[in-house]
Structures are given as C-alpha cells and as structure tokens.
Amino acid sequence: MKKAFNIAFIAIIAVLAAGSGAHAQVNPPEPPLPPENLNYNKDFNSAEFNKSMAKLNTKMADLSKKMAKLSAEQSKKMNLTMKDFNKKFSAQFKDFDKNFNKDFGKDFGKDFSDNFNNLIPQGSFNFDNGNKLSDEEYRRKVASGEITEKTKTYSKSYSVDGNDVLQISNQFGKIHVNTWNKNEFKVDVTMKFSSADASLVDEMLEGTSIIDSKNGSVVSFRTKTWSNQHGRNNTQQDMSIDYNVYMPAGNALDITNRFGSVTLPNLSGKTTLKLQFGSLTAQQLTNAQNNVSIKFSKDNPSTIAFYNGEQLKVEFSKFKVGTIDNSAASFSFSDVSIDKLKTSADINVKFGDGLSIAGIDKSVKNLNINASNTKIDLDFNQSFNFDITTRLGSFNFDEDKVKVTAKTPTDEEKGWSQTKTYKGYVGKNNSGPNVVVTARFADIQFK
C-alpha cells in the first residue's frame, strides 16, 4: 500500500513537471522577410506614358462637357416647368392684392388702432370717479355749499445762468410756459381742490405740495400729490395743479406732465417733453437736441408750429405740425399731418389713421418712411425722385403727374406678387430729394 502511494505520487510530480516545462518554453521570433527586390525597367518610356495620360485627360474633359450640357438641359426643362406653374398660379391670384386692399387692407390700420382705444386709460387733468359735472352745475353746487372748494398757491424763483436747466414734473394740471429776458426761473402754481366732503378737501389740501430744489445746474419743481386719491370711491373729488412758468428762451427745459395740457412759446434751448393724457400747443422749438413724446392725446389734438430735434414720438394721438426740420419721428396708432418737411427726416409710422405730408422744401435731401398697417399720403409740388417698396399693400398715383421708370413685377410679368417695387420721379428727374418708402400692409398715395 505504501509502495503504491509512492508510485502514484511520483507520477503526479512527473505530470506537473511536464506541464510547467511546456508553459515555460519560449519560441524565438521568426526572422523578417527579405525586402522585395523591385527591378527597375530600363525599357520604360516616359514620353509614351505622358502621351497616354494626355489622351485620357482629353476624354475626361469631353465627358465633363457632355455632363454639363445634360445638366443645363435638365435645368432649362425645370425652369420652363416652374415658369408655367407661376403663370397658372398668378392667373388664379391676379386680383388678390387689389381685393386684399379693397376688402381688408384699406382701413386695416385705422380699424385696428380704433380697437385699441378701449384699452387706453381714460383720464383728464381732474380725477372725479366718473361724476364729472358741467362747469355751470359745478359753480351752482359750490355757491349752494353742496361742494366745498379750496385753493392754495405757491411761488418760487431761482437766479440762473445760460447753462441751467428747468425741470418740472406734474400731474392733474396745466403747464403754461412764458419767456422773458431775466436770468431767472419763476414758477407760480395754483392748486384747487373740491369735494362734497369738506374733510376730504382738507386732506387733499394738506397732502399736496410743490417740492423744489437746485442740484448743480438743474432747478427742479415737482408736484407731490395727495396719496389717498382713490380712498373714497363714492365721493366726488376734483383736483387741479396748474403751473405758470417764466424762463429765458435759451435755457434747457425738461417737462413731464400727466393728465394736463402743456403750452410752449418759441424756445431755442433744448426742450425735453413727456406728455400723457393731455395736449401740447407749441410754437417754434428750434434746438437740434429736442426730444418730444406725446401719448394718449386723441380727444384734444396736439400742435407744433415748427419742430427741429433728435426725436419726435407720438402715440395714440392726433397731431399736427407746421414744419419739421431734420428729425427722426415715430408715429403709432395716430393721425398725423405735416405741412412741410425741411432738410431731411426719418419717419416710422404704424397703425392709426396714417401720415399726411403736404409739402417739402427745396433744401430737403432725403426722406425715409417706414410704414405698416396704415396709409401714407404725399402731396408735393416740389420735384423729387422716389423708391417705393410695398408688401401686401398698394401704391396709388396720378399717371399724368407721377412717372414710373422701373417696377417689379414688370408689366410683362402679370399676376400676383406680395412684394412690389416702383422707382421714378415727380416733376423733373434727378432735380430734387430722394423719397424712399418701405411699407407693409399699407396704402401709399401720391396726390
């Protein structure tokens, strides 16, 4: 038994030794193959090779020409097919733009803006909770004691030089500006309060004041109004804060007014105006840096006799200006008429009753108008050249007066096109300003 164990053990040792030897054996790498022996052909003819390549290139060039010709023929067939399609399409829609402007586009801007009138807050320079009385009835009730009315005044003056700026911020009242030859700003304010509730009148009287200051070159007057204006909804209440201002014509003026009118004389200093819910009546505003903004002045039209400035902005208003000289103007949801343009102007118009310009001065160089959803009426006796682009709109003119030298689509390209261009002149060609009108959904008319 012991002998058999030894034999078996020796056999196992032998097997393990053989396996270990097999794993430990490493074969040497094979030697690399010898390099291929490329024999140079001394009989190779390079001239013959080049000749063959030249023939091949000629064949390739000929093939390219044939492919290009085939492509051109296919393209021509495609163009003819598309042209035939366009003719059929245009025939179907030849009266589209005419009917569009007749049935939809003609008064679109006006109708659209009129719908916005219901969204405009209705206000005046008095707040009365909807119980506004006529002047006659109001005076009768004051006399009988049914309404209590109280008034207080304010007056302040500042000595100034030509660099000083007068700044006024007000609401619920008028601002009337006068000029004089004194180096002085003077402001007189009349504040009037009334109500059927006498205690409410006292609250308004005590809660309203004028705050004035001078910081550097700015002289400021600001109205601080009674803070509980809508605290008694069932009680009629009226307030008016009216400014009477005196200043040199050459000083800068900065006015902000809500719910009240503004009256301005001839001013040569920079005028900055922000007016809402009130009308502007202004004479000549001649400073090149003027900036005027008028909003919500439909009921009482605003007027300026002469305007020169960087910016003129009118929204939701009726506005008339005598002469505009070199200004950028923006009119929206408004009815605007201009008697004359001088030098140049960039005008943007959208929605509303549109823009009417009655004349241009000989000195006008360029007039650029961008219009959408509105109408443009130009009635110039002066010669001018024009460049009109209208999209989904119309261009109407007197053929005896207006000469069109180029247009797209041309007369040969009959049918409908959403974009049309017209170039030409009125009067004498190349002897006046350039009038450029770019319009969308607009009716353009040369009278």
C-alpha positions as CSV (number, residue, x, y, z in Angstrom):
1,M,0.0,0.0,0.0
2,K,2.8,2.4,0.9
3,K,4.6,1.4,-2.3
4,A,1.6,2.1,-4.4
5,F,1.2,5.6,-2.9
6,N,4.8,6.4,-3.7
7,I,4.4,5.4,-7.3
8,A,1.2,7.5,-7.7
9,F,2.9,10.5,-6.1
10,I,5.9,10.2,-8.4
11,A,3.5,10.0,-11.4
12,I,1.8,13.3,-10.3
13,I,5.1,15.0,-9.9
14,A,6.1,14.0,-13.3
15,V,2.9,15.3,-14.9
16,L,3.2,18.7,-13.1
17,A,6.9,19.0,-14.2
18,A,6.0,18.3,-17.8
19,G,3.2,20.9,-17.8
20,S,5.4,23.5,-16.1
21,G,8.1,22.9,-18.8
22,A,5.5,23.3,-21.5
23,H,4.4,26.7,-20.2
24,A,7.9,28.0,-19.6
25,Q,9.1,27.2,-23.1
26,V,9.5,30.4,-25.3
27,N,9.8,30.1,-29.1
28,P,12.3,32.5,-30.7
29,P,10.7,35.1,-33.2
30,E,10.7,34.4,-36.8
31,P,13.2,36.4,-38.9
32,P,11.8,39.2,-41.0
33,L,11.1,38.6,-44.7
34,P,13.7,39.9,-47.0
35,P,12.8,43.1,-48.9
36,E,11.1,42.7,-52.2
37,N,13.5,43.0,-55.0
38,L,12.0,45.6,-57.3
39,N,13.7,45.5,-60.6
40,Y,13.8,48.9,-62.4
41,N,12.7,48.5,-66.0
42,K,15.2,50.3,-68.1
43,D,12.9,50.0,-71.1
44,F,10.1,52.3,-69.5
45,N,9.1,55.1,-72.0
46,S,8.1,58.2,-70.1
47,A,7.1,60.1,-73.3
48,E,4.7,57.4,-74.3
49,F,3.2,57.4,-70.7
50,N,2.7,61.2,-70.9
51,K,1.0,60.9,-74.3
52,S,-1.4,58.3,-72.9
53,M,-2.3,60.5,-69.9
54,A,-2.9,63.4,-72.2
55,K,-5.4,61.3,-74.3
56,L,-7.1,60.3,-71.0
57,N,-7.4,63.9,-69.9
58,T,-9.0,64.9,-73.2
59,K,-11.6,62.1,-72.9
60,M,-12.3,63.2,-69.3
61,A,-12.8,66.9,-70.4
62,D,-15.1,65.8,-73.2
63,L,-17.1,63.7,-70.7
64,S,-17.4,66.7,-68.3
65,K,-18.7,68.9,-71.2
66,K,-21.4,66.3,-72.0
67,M,-22.4,66.1,-68.4
68,A,-22.6,69.9,-68.1
69,K,-24.8,70.1,-71.2
70,L,-27.1,67.4,-69.9
71,S,-27.4,69.3,-66.6
72,A,-28.2,72.6,-68.4
73,E,-30.9,70.9,-70.4
74,Q,-32.4,69.4,-67.3
75,S,-32.3,72.8,-65.6
76,K,-33.9,74.5,-68.6
77,K,-36.7,72.0,-68.5
78,M,-37.2,72.6,-64.8
79,N,-37.3,76.4,-65.3
80,L,-39.9,76.1,-68.0
81,T,-42.0,73.9,-65.8
82,M,-41.7,76.4,-62.9
83,K,-42.5,79.3,-65.2
84,D,-45.6,77.5,-66.4
85,F,-46.6,76.9,-62.8
86,N,-46.1,80.6,-61.9
87,K,-48.3,81.7,-64.8
88,K,-51.1,79.4,-63.7
89,F,-50.6,80.4,-60.1
90,S,-50.6,84.1,-61.0
91,A,-53.7,83.7,-63.1
92,Q,-55.5,82.3,-60.1
93,F,-54.5,85.2,-57.8
94,K,-54.2,88.1,-60.3
95,D,-56.6,90.3,-58.3
96,F,-55.5,89.1,-54.9
97,D,-53.6,92.3,-53.9
98,K,-56.4,94.5,-55.3
99,N,-59.1,92.8,-53.4
100,F,-56.9,92.5,-50.3
101,N,-56.5,96.2,-50.1
102,K,-60.2,96.8,-51.0
103,D,-61.7,94.4,-48.6
104,F,-59.1,94.2,-45.8
105,G,-56.1,96.5,-46.1
106,K,-57.6,99.9,-46.9
107,D,-58.8,100.7,-43.4
108,F,-56.9,98.0,-41.5
109,G,-54.6,100.3,-39.7
110,K,-57.4,102.7,-38.7
111,D,-59.8,99.9,-37.6
112,F,-57.0,98.1,-35.7
113,S,-56.0,101.2,-33.8
114,D,-59.6,102.1,-33.0
115,N,-59.9,98.8,-31.3
116,F,-57.1,99.8,-29.1
117,N,-58.9,102.9,-27.9
118,N,-60.9,100.9,-25.5
119,L,-57.6,99.8,-23.8
120,I,-56.4,103.4,-23.3
121,P,-57.0,104.6,-19.8
122,Q,-59.5,107.5,-19.9
123,G,-58.3,110.5,-17.9
124,S,-58.3,114.2,-17.7
125,F,-56.5,116.7,-15.5
126,N,-59.1,116.2,-12.9
127,F,-60.0,112.9,-11.2
128,D,-63.6,112.7,-10.4
129,N,-64.6,109.0,-10.1
130,G,-66.9,109.3,-13.1
131,N,-69.1,112.0,-11.6
132,K,-67.8,114.9,-13.7
133,L,-70.1,117.9,-13.6
134,S,-70.6,120.7,-16.2
135,D,-69.0,124.0,-15.3
136,E,-72.4,125.6,-14.7
137,E,-73.6,122.8,-12.4
138,Y,-70.3,122.8,-10.6
139,R,-70.4,126.5,-9.9
140,R,-74.0,126.2,-8.7
141,K,-73.2,123.5,-6.2
142,V,-70.2,125.4,-4.9
143,A,-72.4,128.5,-4.4
144,S,-75.0,126.5,-2.6
145,G,-72.5,124.8,-0.4
146,E,-73.1,121.3,-1.8
147,I,-69.5,121.2,-2.9
148,T,-66.6,122.6,-0.9
149,E,-63.8,124.2,-2.9
150,K,-60.4,125.4,-1.5
151,T,-57.4,126.8,-3.2
152,K,-53.7,127.4,-2.3
153,T,-50.9,128.9,-4.2
154,Y,-47.1,128.5,-4.5
155,S,-44.4,130.8,-5.9
156,K,-40.7,130.4,-6.1
157,S,-37.8,131.9,-8.1
158,Y,-34.2,130.9,-8.8
159,S,-31.4,133.1,-10.3
160,V,-29.8,131.2,-13.2
161,D,-27.3,131.5,-16.0
162,G,-27.4,130.2,-19.5
163,N,-26.3,126.7,-18.5
164,D,-29.1,126.0,-16.0
165,V,-31.9,123.5,-16.8
166,L,-35.5,124.0,-15.6
167,Q,-37.1,120.6,-14.7
168,I,-40.8,120.3,-14.0
169,S,-42.8,117.1,-13.0
170,N,-46.6,117.5,-12.6
171,Q,-49.9,115.7,-12.9
172,F,-53.6,116.7,-12.8
173,G,-53.0,120.2,-14.2
174,K,-51.8,122.5,-16.9
175,I,-48.3,123.9,-17.5
176,H,-48.0,127.2,-19.3
177,V,-44.5,128.4,-20.1
178,N,-43.7,132.1,-20.8
179,T,-40.3,133.6,-21.8
180,W,-38.7,136.7,-20.5
181,N,-35.3,138.5,-20.6
182,K,-34.4,137.9,-16.9
183,N,-31.8,135.4,-15.8
184,E,-34.3,133.8,-13.6
185,F,-36.7,130.8,-13.4
186,K,-40.0,131.6,-11.7
187,V,-42.8,129.2,-11.1
188,D,-46.3,130.1,-9.9
189,V,-48.6,127.3,-9.0
190,T,-52.4,127.4,-8.3
191,M,-53.8,124.2,-6.6
192,K,-57.5,123.8,-6.4
193,F,-59.4,121.0,-4.6
194,S,-63.1,120.3,-4.3
195,S,-65.5,117.7,-3.0
196,A,-68.9,117.2,-1.4
197,D,-67.0,116.0,1.7
198,A,-65.3,119.0,3.3
199,S,-62.9,116.9,5.3
200,L,-61.7,115.3,2.1
201,V,-60.9,118.7,0.7
202,D,-58.8,119.4,3.7
203,E,-57.0,116.1,3.3
204,M,-56.2,116.9,-0.4
205,L,-55.1,120.4,0.5
206,E,-52.7,119.3,3.2
207,G,-51.5,116.3,1.2
208,T,-50.5,118.2,-1.9
209,S,-47.3,120.3,-2.2
210,I,-44.6,121.5,-4.5
211,I,-41.1,120.3,-3.9
212,D,-38.3,122.4,-5.3
213,S,-34.5,122.1,-5.4
214,K,-31.3,123.1,-7.2
215,N,-28.7,120.5,-7.7
216,G,-25.8,121.6,-9.8
217,S,-27.2,123.2,-12.9
218,V,-30.7,121.6,-12.5
219,V,-33.5,123.6,-11.0
220,S,-36.4,121.2,-10.2
221,F,-40.1,121.6,-9.3
222,R,-42.1,118.5,-8.5
223,T,-45.7,118.1,-7.6
224,K,-46.3,115.8,-4.6
225,T,-50.0,114.8,-4.7
226,W,-52.3,113.6,-2.0
227,S,-51.5,109.9,-1.6
228,N,-55.1,108.7,-0.9
229,Q,-56.6,109.7,-4.2
230,H,-58.9,106.7,-4.6
231,G,-59.6,106.1,-0.9
232,R,-63.3,107.2,-1.0
233,N,-64.8,105.7,-4.1
234,N,-68.3,107.0,-3.5
235,T,-67.3,110.6,-3.0
236,Q,-66.7,113.1,-5.9
237,Q,-63.3,114.7,-5.7
238,D,-61.6,117.2,-8.0
239,M,-58.0,118.4,-8.1
240,S,-56.1,120.7,-10.4
241,I,-52.5,121.8,-10.1
242,D,-51.7,124.5,-12.7
243,Y,-48.2,125.9,-13.4
244,N,-47.4,129.3,-14.8
245,V,-43.7,129.3,-15.7
246,Y,-41.3,132.1,-16.6
247,M,-37.8,131.5,-18.1
248,P,-35.3,132.7,-20.6
249,A,-35.9,131.2,-24.1
250,G,-32.4,129.9,-24.5
251,N,-32.3,127.7,-21.3
252,A,-33.0,124.0,-21.4
253,L,-36.5,122.8,-20.3
254,D,-37.5,119.3,-19.2
255,I,-41.2,118.8,-18.6
256,T,-43.1,115.6,-17.5
257,N,-46.9,116.1,-17.3
258,R,-49.8,113.6,-16.9
259,F,-53.5,114.4,-17.2
260,G,-53.0,118.0,-18.3
261,S,-52.0,120.2,-21.2
262,V,-48.7,121.9,-21.9
263,T,-48.3,125.3,-23.7
264,L,-44.9,126.3,-25.0
265,P,-43.7,129.6,-26.7
266,N,-40.7,130.0,-29.0
267,L,-37.8,128.1,-27.4
268,S,-34.2,127.9,-28.6
269,G,-32.9,125.9,-25.7
270,K,-33.1,122.1,-25.6
271,T,-36.7,121.0,-24.9
272,T,-37.5,117.6,-23.5
273,L,-41.1,116.8,-23.0
274,K,-43.0,113.7,-21.9
275,L,-46.8,114.3,-22.1
276,Q,-49.6,111.8,-21.4
277,F,-53.3,112.3,-21.4
278,G,-53.1,115.9,-22.4
279,S,-52.5,118.1,-25.4
280,L,-49.4,120.1,-26.5
281,T,-49.6,123.6,-28.0
282,A,-46.2,124.8,-29.0
283,Q,-44.7,127.5,-31.2
284,Q,-41.2,127.2,-32.6
285,L,-38.9,124.6,-30.9
286,T,-35.7,125.1,-32.8
287,N,-33.0,123.3,-30.8
288,A,-31.4,120.3,-32.7
289,Q,-31.4,118.2,-29.5
290,N,-35.1,118.5,-28.8
291,N,-36.9,115.3,-27.7
292,V,-40.7,115.3,-27.5
293,S,-43.0,112.4,-26.6
294,I,-46.8,112.7,-26.7
295,K,-49.1,109.8,-25.7
296,F,-52.9,109.5,-25.4
297,S,-53.9,112.9,-26.9
298,K,-56.7,111.8,-29.2
299,D,-59.5,114.0,-27.8
300,N,-57.5,117.2,-27.8
301,P,-55.1,117.3,-30.8
302,S,-51.6,118.5,-30.2
303,T,-49.9,121.1,-32.4
304,I,-46.3,122.4,-33.0
305,A,-45.7,125.3,-35.4
306,F,-42.0,124.4,-36.1
307,Y,-40.0,121.4,-34.8
308,N,-36.3,120.6,-35.0
309,G,-34.8,117.9,-32.9
310,E,-33.4,114.5,-32.4
311,Q,-36.6,112.7,-31.7
312,L,-40.4,113.2,-32.1
313,K,-42.6,110.4,-30.8
314,V,-46.4,110.4,-31.0
315,E,-48.6,107.5,-29.8
316,F,-52.4,107.1,-29.7
317,S,-52.8,110.8,-30.5
318,K,-54.0,113.3,-33.1
319,F,-51.0,115.5,-34.1
320,K,-50.4,118.4,-36.5
321,V,-47.1,120.1,-37.1
322,G,-46.3,123.0,-39.4
323,T,-42.7,122.3,-40.3
324,I,-40.3,119.5,-39.3
325,D,-36.6,120.2,-39.8
326,N,-34.1,117.3,-39.7
327,S,-35.7,115.0,-37.2
328,A,-36.3,111.3,-36.6
329,A,-40.0,110.8,-36.0
330,S,-42.1,107.8,-34.8
331,F,-45.9,107.8,-35.1
332,S,-48.1,104.9,-33.9
333,F,-51.8,104.5,-33.6
334,S,-52.1,108.1,-34.5
335,D,-53.4,110.6,-37.0
336,V,-50.5,112.8,-38.1
337,S,-50.4,115.7,-40.6
338,I,-47.3,117.7,-41.6
339,D,-47.5,120.9,-43.6
340,K,-43.8,120.9,-44.7
341,L,-40.6,119.0,-44.4
342,K,-37.3,120.8,-44.3
343,T,-33.7,119.4,-44.7
344,S,-34.4,115.7,-44.0
345,A,-36.4,113.3,-42.0
346,D,-36.6,109.6,-41.0
347,I,-40.2,108.6,-40.2
348,N,-41.7,105.4,-38.8
349,V,-45.5,105.0,-39.0
350,K,-47.6,102.1,-37.9
351,F,-51.3,101.7,-37.4
352,G,-53.8,104.5,-37.0
353,D,-55.2,107.0,-39.5
354,G,-51.8,107.4,-41.0
355,L,-49.4,110.2,-42.1
356,S,-50.1,113.1,-44.4
357,I,-47.3,115.4,-45.7
358,A,-48.4,118.4,-47.7
359,G,-45.0,119.7,-49.0
360,I,-41.3,119.5,-48.9
361,D,-38.8,122.3,-49.0
362,K,-36.2,122.8,-51.8
363,S,-33.5,122.1,-49.2
364,V,-34.7,118.6,-48.4
365,K,-32.1,115.9,-49.3
366,N,-33.7,112.7,-48.1
367,L,-37.0,111.5,-46.8
368,N,-37.2,107.9,-45.5
369,I,-40.5,106.5,-44.4
370,N,-41.2,103.0,-43.0
371,A,-44.9,102.2,-42.7
372,S,-47.0,99.3,-41.6
373,N,-50.8,98.8,-41.3
374,T,-51.6,102.4,-42.1
375,K,-51.7,104.9,-45.0
376,I,-49.3,107.4,-46.4
377,D,-50.5,110.5,-48.3
378,L,-47.8,112.7,-50.0
379,D,-48.8,115.8,-51.9
380,F,-45.7,117.6,-53.1
381,N,-45.4,120.3,-55.7
382,Q,-41.7,120.1,-55.5
383,S,-39.8,117.7,-57.9
384,F,-38.5,114.5,-56.3
385,N,-37.3,111.0,-57.1
386,F,-38.9,108.1,-55.3
387,D,-38.2,104.4,-54.5
388,I,-41.3,102.5,-53.2
389,T,-41.3,99.0,-51.8
390,T,-44.7,97.7,-50.7
391,R,-45.6,94.3,-49.4
392,L,-49.2,93.3,-49.3
393,G,-50.2,96.9,-49.9
394,S,-51.0,99.3,-52.6
395,F,-49.4,102.3,-54.4
396,N,-51.9,104.8,-56.0
397,F,-50.8,107.8,-58.1
398,D,-51.8,110.1,-60.9
399,E,-50.1,108.8,-64.0
400,D,-50.1,112.3,-65.6
401,K,-48.0,113.6,-62.6
402,V,-46.0,110.6,-61.5
403,K,-43.5,109.0,-63.8
404,V,-42.6,105.3,-63.1
405,T,-39.3,104.4,-64.7
406,A,-38.9,100.9,-63.3
407,K,-41.1,98.4,-61.3
408,T,-41.3,94.8,-60.3
409,P,-43.0,92.8,-61.3
410,T,-42.9,94.3,-64.8
411,D,-46.0,94.7,-67.0
412,E,-44.9,91.6,-68.8
413,E,-44.9,89.6,-65.6
414,K,-48.6,89.7,-65.0
415,G,-50.1,88.2,-61.9
416,W,-50.0,88.5,-58.2
417,S,-46.8,89.3,-56.2
418,Q,-46.9,90.1,-52.5
419,T,-44.0,92.5,-52.9
420,K,-43.9,95.3,-55.5
421,T,-41.3,98.0,-56.2
422,Y,-41.7,101.3,-58.0
423,K,-39.0,103.7,-59.0
424,G,-39.5,107.1,-60.7
425,Y,-39.9,110.8,-60.2
426,V,-42.4,113.6,-59.9
427,G,-41.7,116.9,-61.8
428,K,-38.1,116.9,-63.1
429,N,-35.9,113.8,-62.9
430,N,-32.8,114.0,-60.6
431,S,-33.6,117.5,-59.6
432,G,-35.0,117.1,-56.1
433,P,-34.8,115.0,-52.9
434,N,-34.9,111.2,-52.7
435,V,-38.1,109.8,-51.2
436,V,-37.8,106.2,-50.0
437,V,-41.0,104.5,-48.7
438,T,-40.9,100.9,-47.4
439,A,-44.3,99.7,-46.5
440,R,-46.2,96.6,-45.3
441,F,-50.0,96.3,-45.2
442,A,-50.1,100.0,-46.2
443,D,-51.9,102.2,-48.7
444,I,-49.4,104.7,-50.3
445,Q,-50.8,107.6,-52.3
446,F,-49.1,110.4,-54.3
447,K,-51.6,113.2,-54.8
